[in-house]
Amino acid sequence: MTNWDTFKQKLLKDPEFKKLYEESQPEFEIAKAIIRARIARKITQKELAERMNTTQSVISRVEQARTSPSVSFLKRLAAAINATLQVQFKF
């Protein structure tokens, strides 16, 4: 296990930390998906922002999971990278 994995496992033993960590997972998954899609299209945050008629700082905040993007934002993003937006629930 890496140092981060060891440290994370230690932190997850704290019930309060674990609850906050689990609550933030959707935002981190969205951020990872956006970063992966942007990199796959070989575009910068600035280029994506221009395509979406927004600012690079907005893209940065979403990619850092500092904000939760709306469905409308995600639709605009999908259109900007010529992709299809899909949402799914895992059981």
Buried (B, 14 or more C-beta within 10 A) or exposed (E): EEEEEEEEEEEEEEEEEEEEBEEEEEBEEBBEBBBEBBEEBEBEBEBBBBBBEBEBEBBBBBBEBEBEBEEEBBEBBBEBBEEEEEEEEEE
